[in-house]
Amino acid sequence: MKTCDFDYALPSHLIAQTPIEPRDASRLLVVSRADGSLTHGTFRDIIEYLKPNDLLVFNDTRVIPARLTARKVPTGGKVELLLVARRSPTEWEALVRGRKAMPGQRIAIGEGEAHVTGQVIAVTEAGGRLITFDRALEPLLDDLGQVPLPPYVHQPLSDPERYHTVYARVAGSSAAPTAGRHFTPDLLLELRATGVGFAFVTLHISMDTFRPVTAELVQDHVMHTEWCTMSLETAEQINQVRLRGGRIVAVGTTATRVLESAAAKCAPDGSACAWQTVTPFEGPTDLFIHPGHRFRAVDVLLTNFHLPRSTLLMLVSAFAGKDLIDRAYREAIEQEYRFYSFGDAMLII
């Protein structure tokens, strides 16, 4: 399958620049895999499509202030850093905007007590830089950094918390999981009252999740690793719900990658895994889900509308079928849904 098959034209005015208030007032397109129907509503309507004994699985990652302004030493030239993965307390992989930031280049960030120095020690396979700092960087990020907004968002947020989900708690991402942004505390309480369960996984999102695929053929794309975890408690919740006949509802593509990675670790050869759907694990995943993938852990998918040629669009197409997703996207554009990070939602049942 060619990467260009996942291209589409989007009018620029449909790229959402600010989040809707309140969160659950966004629109919801419900896509039925059973009959191909497309139903329009608002996000609050999700309560009508979830059943008692369903389990919502959320990615509880929280975005760190990963965008930093640094100075070259000794010239003082400006360098912008976007932290994408922590290798150790003092070593980070980062995307660097600035000329000739090659191995050996020294940099400085901040002033006074928050002053940090570092040195580029390698160019990564993905074209980023591996940087070692003179002390642990993470405790200083609130003073040194800013939460990075996607490049297609041109308006600053009046409330930085609106970039996060209401349940974000494990710091480590350079971008936010978008599908979960639509939930409000009140809506979560209503869902729990109907018998819907909640479980949490963590996947720390790097920019590779959102980076467009440049390979001509989809299968030639290399997915770099992202750190994730599924606890024993969450794995047991998922396995019990499946045994009782409930559905696993993945909140977003990142939760989907954790779920499917955990299912693959349960049965690496693709066979059935006795009574278990998933097994607990912690570590990196490079799982690239595209058409042809056999889903073993996800029954329902909640997601936003994704960029052309992205791995996220390929994942959604794998879950619902490319023809149905193509039709859903055409309908969303005709109906002027809001797209991308601050946009509207799609529920695939």
C-alpha positions as CSV (number, residue, x, y, z in Angstrom):
1,M,0.0,0.0,0.0
2,K,1.3,3.4,-0.9
3,T,1.7,6.3,1.5
4,C,0.0,8.7,-0.9
5,D,-3.2,6.6,-0.5
6,F,-3.5,8.3,2.9
7,D,-3.4,11.8,1.6
8,Y,-6.4,14.1,1.5
9,A,-7.1,17.8,1.0
10,L,-8.3,19.8,4.1
11,P,-9.4,23.4,4.0
12,S,-7.2,25.4,6.3
13,H,-10.1,26.9,8.2
14,L,-11.0,23.4,9.5
15,I,-7.8,23.1,11.5
16,A,-8.9,23.9,15.0
17,Q,-6.8,26.6,16.6
18,T,-8.4,26.6,20.1
19,P,-10.2,23.9,22.1
20,I,-14.0,24.0,22.4
21,E,-15.5,25.0,25.8
22,P,-16.7,23.0,27.6
23,R,-14.6,20.0,26.6
24,D,-17.6,17.7,25.9
25,A,-19.3,20.2,23.6
26,S,-17.2,19.1,20.7
27,R,-18.8,17.2,17.8
28,L,-18.8,13.4,17.6
29,L,-19.0,11.4,14.4
30,V,-20.1,7.8,15.2
31,V,-18.8,5.3,12.6
32,S,-20.4,1.8,12.5
33,R,-18.2,-0.9,11.2
34,A,-21.2,-3.3,11.1
35,D,-23.4,-1.3,8.7
36,G,-21.2,1.5,7.5
37,S,-23.5,4.2,8.9
38,L,-22.3,7.6,9.9
39,T,-24.1,9.4,12.8
40,H,-23.6,13.0,13.9
41,G,-23.8,14.2,17.4
42,T,-22.0,15.9,20.2
43,F,-19.3,14.3,22.4
44,R,-21.8,14.1,25.4
45,D,-23.7,11.5,23.3
46,I,-20.9,9.0,23.8
47,I,-22.8,7.8,26.9
48,E,-25.5,6.4,24.5
49,Y,-23.0,4.2,22.7
50,L,-21.2,2.7,25.7
51,K,-22.6,-0.2,27.7
52,P,-22.4,-1.4,31.3
53,N,-19.3,-3.6,31.5
54,D,-17.4,-1.7,28.8
55,L,-13.9,-0.6,29.8
56,L,-12.5,2.7,28.8
57,V,-8.7,2.6,28.6
58,F,-7.0,6.0,28.9
59,N,-3.4,7.1,28.3
60,D,-2.6,9.0,31.5
61,T,0.6,10.6,30.1
62,R,1.2,14.3,30.8
63,V,3.0,16.7,28.5
64,I,6.2,18.2,30.0
65,P,7.5,21.7,29.2
66,A,9.6,20.2,26.5
67,R,10.3,23.3,24.4
68,L,13.5,25.0,25.5
69,T,15.5,28.0,24.3
70,A,19.3,27.4,24.5
71,R,22.4,29.3,23.6
72,K,25.5,28.0,21.9
73,V,28.7,28.2,23.8
74,P,30.8,30.2,23.3
75,T,29.1,32.1,20.4
76,G,25.7,32.7,22.0
77,G,23.8,31.7,18.9
78,K,20.1,30.8,19.6
79,V,19.1,27.1,19.5
80,E,15.6,25.8,20.1
81,L,15.2,22.3,21.6
82,L,12.2,20.0,21.7
83,L,12.8,17.2,24.1
84,V,11.3,14.0,22.8
85,A,12.7,11.2,25.0
86,R,14.6,10.9,28.3
87,R,17.4,8.4,28.1
88,S,18.6,9.1,31.7
89,P,18.1,11.9,34.2
90,T,20.9,13.8,32.5
91,E,20.6,12.5,28.9
92,W,17.8,13.4,26.4
93,E,17.0,12.9,22.8
94,A,15.8,16.2,21.3
95,L,14.9,17.8,18.0
96,V,17.1,20.8,17.4
97,R,16.3,24.0,15.4
98,G,19.5,25.8,14.8
99,R,22.5,25.6,12.4
100,K,25.3,23.1,12.9
101,A,24.3,21.7,16.2
102,M,26.6,18.7,15.7
103,P,28.3,16.4,18.2
104,G,30.7,18.4,20.4
105,Q,28.5,21.5,20.4
106,R,28.1,22.9,23.9
107,I,24.9,24.7,24.9
108,A,23.6,26.6,27.9
109,I,20.0,27.1,29.1
110,G,18.6,29.4,31.8
111,E,20.2,31.7,34.3
112,G,21.1,31.7,38.0
113,E,19.9,28.6,40.0
114,A,18.2,27.2,36.9
115,H,21.3,27.4,34.7
116,V,22.1,24.2,32.9
117,T,24.9,23.3,30.4
118,G,24.9,20.5,27.9
119,Q,26.7,19.0,25.0
120,V,25.5,17.3,21.8
121,I,27.0,13.9,21.8
122,A,25.4,12.1,18.8
123,V,23.0,12.5,15.9
124,T,20.1,10.0,16.3
125,E,18.8,7.7,13.6
126,A,15.7,9.9,13.4
127,G,17.8,13.0,12.8
128,G,17.5,14.4,16.3
129,R,20.3,15.0,18.7
130,L,21.4,13.1,21.8
131,I,22.4,15.7,24.5
132,T,24.0,15.1,27.9
133,F,23.5,17.8,30.6
134,D,25.5,18.7,33.6
135,R,22.6,17.8,36.0
136,A,19.2,16.3,36.0
137,L,17.0,18.3,33.7
138,E,13.4,17.3,34.5
139,P,13.1,19.0,37.9
140,L,14.0,22.3,36.2
141,L,11.7,22.1,33.2
142,D,8.8,24.1,34.8
143,D,11.3,27.0,35.1
144,L,13.1,26.5,31.8
145,G,10.6,25.2,29.3
146,Q,7.2,25.7,27.7
147,V,4.6,23.2,26.8
148,P,5.0,22.7,23.0
149,L,1.9,23.2,20.8
150,P,1.6,21.5,17.4
151,P,3.1,23.5,14.6
152,Y,-0.3,24.0,12.9
153,V,-1.7,25.8,16.0
154,H,-0.9,29.5,15.8
155,Q,-2.8,30.9,18.8
156,P,-1.4,30.6,22.3
157,L,-3.6,28.9,24.9
158,S,-5.2,31.2,27.5
159,D,-5.2,28.3,29.9
160,P,-2.3,25.9,29.5
161,E,-4.2,23.1,31.3
162,R,-6.5,22.8,28.3
163,Y,-3.7,21.2,26.4
164,H,-3.9,18.3,28.9
165,T,-6.5,15.7,29.6
166,V,-8.3,16.0,32.9
167,Y,-6.7,12.7,34.1
168,A,-3.1,13.4,32.9
169,R,-0.8,12.5,35.7
170,V,2.4,10.8,34.5
171,A,4.8,13.4,33.1
172,G,6.9,12.4,30.1
173,S,5.3,13.3,26.8
174,S,6.3,15.9,24.2
175,A,2.7,16.0,22.8
176,A,-0.7,15.3,24.3
177,P,-3.0,12.4,23.5
178,T,-5.9,14.2,21.8
179,A,-8.9,11.9,22.0
180,G,-9.1,12.1,25.8
181,R,-9.3,15.9,25.9
182,H,-13.1,15.7,25.3
183,F,-13.8,14.1,28.7
184,T,-14.9,16.3,31.6
185,P,-15.0,15.2,35.2
186,D,-18.8,15.3,35.2
187,L,-19.0,13.1,32.1
188,L,-16.6,10.6,33.6
189,L,-18.8,10.4,36.7
190,E,-21.9,9.9,34.6
191,L,-20.2,7.1,32.6
192,R,-19.1,5.4,35.8
193,A,-22.6,5.6,37.2
194,T,-23.9,3.6,34.1
195,G,-21.5,0.8,34.8
196,V,-18.6,1.7,32.4
197,G,-15.2,1.0,33.9
198,F,-12.0,2.9,33.6
199,A,-8.4,1.7,33.3
200,F,-5.1,3.5,32.6
201,V,-2.0,2.8,30.6
202,T,0.9,5.1,29.9
203,L,2.6,5.9,26.6
204,H,4.9,8.9,26.5
205,I,4.4,10.4,23.1
206,S,7.3,11.6,21.0
207,M,7.1,13.5,17.8
208,D,7.5,10.4,15.8
209,T,3.8,9.6,16.5
210,F,2.7,12.7,14.6
211,R,5.5,12.9,12.0
212,P,4.2,12.3,8.4
213,V,5.3,9.1,6.7
214,T,7.8,9.9,4.0
215,A,8.5,6.4,2.7
216,E,6.8,5.7,-0.6
217,L,5.4,2.4,0.6
218,V,3.7,2.2,4.0
219,Q,5.5,-1.0,5.1
220,D,8.8,0.7,4.6
221,H,8.2,3.3,7.3
222,V,10.3,2.8,10.4
223,M,8.4,3.5,13.7
224,H,10.8,4.6,16.4
225,T,10.2,3.4,19.9
226,E,8.1,5.1,22.5
227,W,8.1,4.1,26.2
228,C,4.9,2.6,27.6
229,T,3.6,0.6,30.5
230,M,0.6,-1.6,31.3
231,S,0.4,-2.4,35.0
232,L,-0.7,-5.8,36.4
233,E,-3.9,-4.2,37.7
234,T,-4.8,-2.8,34.2
235,A,-4.0,-6.1,32.5
236,E,-6.3,-7.9,35.0
237,Q,-9.1,-5.5,34.4
238,I,-8.9,-5.9,30.6
239,N,-8.8,-9.7,30.8
240,Q,-11.7,-9.9,33.2
241,V,-13.8,-7.5,31.1
242,R,-13.2,-9.6,28.0
243,L,-14.1,-12.8,29.9
244,R,-17.4,-11.3,31.0
245,G,-18.2,-10.3,27.4
246,G,-17.5,-6.6,27.8
247,R,-15.8,-4.4,25.2
248,I,-12.4,-2.7,25.5
249,V,-12.7,0.9,24.3
250,A,-9.4,2.5,23.5
251,V,-9.3,6.2,24.1
252,G,-7.0,7.3,21.4
253,T,-4.4,5.8,19.1
254,T,-1.7,5.8,21.8
255,A,-3.8,3.7,24.1
256,T,-4.5,1.5,21.2
257,R,-0.7,1.0,20.6
258,V,-0.2,0.0,24.2
259,L,-3.1,-2.4,24.2
260,E,-2.0,-4.1,20.9
261,S,1.6,-4.2,22.1
262,A,0.5,-5.9,25.3
263,A,-1.6,-8.4,23.3
264,A,1.4,-9.2,21.1
265,K,3.6,-9.8,24.1
266,C,0.9,-12.2,25.4
267,A,1.1,-14.3,22.2
268,P,4.0,-13.2,20.0
269,D,3.1,-15.7,17.3
270,G,-0.4,-14.3,16.9
271,S,-2.1,-17.3,18.4
272,A,-4.8,-17.3,21.1
273,C,-3.4,-16.6,24.6
274,A,-5.5,-19.0,26.7
275,W,-7.9,-16.9,28.8
276,Q,-5.8,-13.7,28.6
277,T,-6.1,-10.9,26.1
278,V,-3.1,-8.9,27.3
279,T,-0.1,-9.3,29.7
280,P,1.5,-6.6,31.8
281,F,4.7,-5.0,30.6
282,E,6.9,-2.0,30.7
283,G,9.3,-0.8,28.1
284,P,9.6,0.5,24.5
285,T,7.2,-0.3,21.7
286,D,7.8,0.3,18.0
287,L,4.5,-1.3,16.9
288,F,3.4,0.3,13.7
289,I,-0.3,-0.4,13.1
290,H,-1.5,-0.1,9.5
291,P,-4.0,-1.9,7.2
292,G,-3.4,-5.6,7.6
293,H,-3.0,-5.5,11.3
294,R,-5.2,-8.0,13.2
295,F,-6.6,-6.3,16.3
296,R,-6.6,-8.5,19.4
297,A,-7.3,-6.2,22.3
298,V,-9.4,-3.2,21.0
299,D,-13.1,-3.5,20.3
300,V,-14.1,0.2,20.1
301,L,-11.9,3.2,19.2
302,L,-12.3,6.8,20.2
303,T,-10.1,9.1,18.2
304,N,-9.8,12.6,16.6
305,F,-9.3,13.5,12.9
306,H,-5.7,13.1,12.0
307,L,-3.1,14.6,9.6
308,P,-2.7,13.2,6.1
309,R,0.0,10.6,5.6
310,S,0.3,10.1,9.3
311,T,0.8,6.8,11.2
312,L,-2.4,7.8,13.2
313,L,-4.6,7.9,10.1
314,M,-3.1,4.5,9.0
315,L,-4.0,3.0,12.4
316,V,-7.5,4.2,12.3
317,S,-7.8,2.9,8.7
318,A,-6.6,-0.5,9.9
319,F,-9.2,-0.6,12.6
320,A,-12.3,0.5,10.5
321,G,-11.2,-0.3,7.0
322,K,-9.7,2.3,4.6
323,D,-12.8,2.8,2.5
324,L,-15.0,3.5,5.5
325,I,-12.5,6.0,7.0
326,D,-12.1,7.7,3.6
327,R,-15.9,8.1,3.5
328,A,-16.0,9.3,7.1
329,Y,-13.3,11.9,6.5
330,R,-15.1,13.2,3.3
331,E,-18.3,13.5,5.4
332,A,-16.5,15.3,8.2
333,I,-15.0,17.8,5.8
334,E,-18.4,18.4,4.1
335,Q,-20.0,19.0,7.5
336,E,-17.1,21.2,8.6
337,Y,-15.9,19.3,11.6
338,R,-12.9,20.7,13.3
339,F,-9.7,18.7,12.7
340,Y,-6.5,17.7,14.4
341,S,-5.3,18.2,18.0
342,F,-8.0,20.6,19.2
343,G,-10.7,19.3,16.8
344,D,-13.7,17.0,17.1
345,A,-14.0,13.3,17.8
346,M,-14.8,10.1,16.0
347,L,-16.2,7.0,17.8
348,I,-15.7,3.8,15.8
349,I,-17.9,1.0,17.0
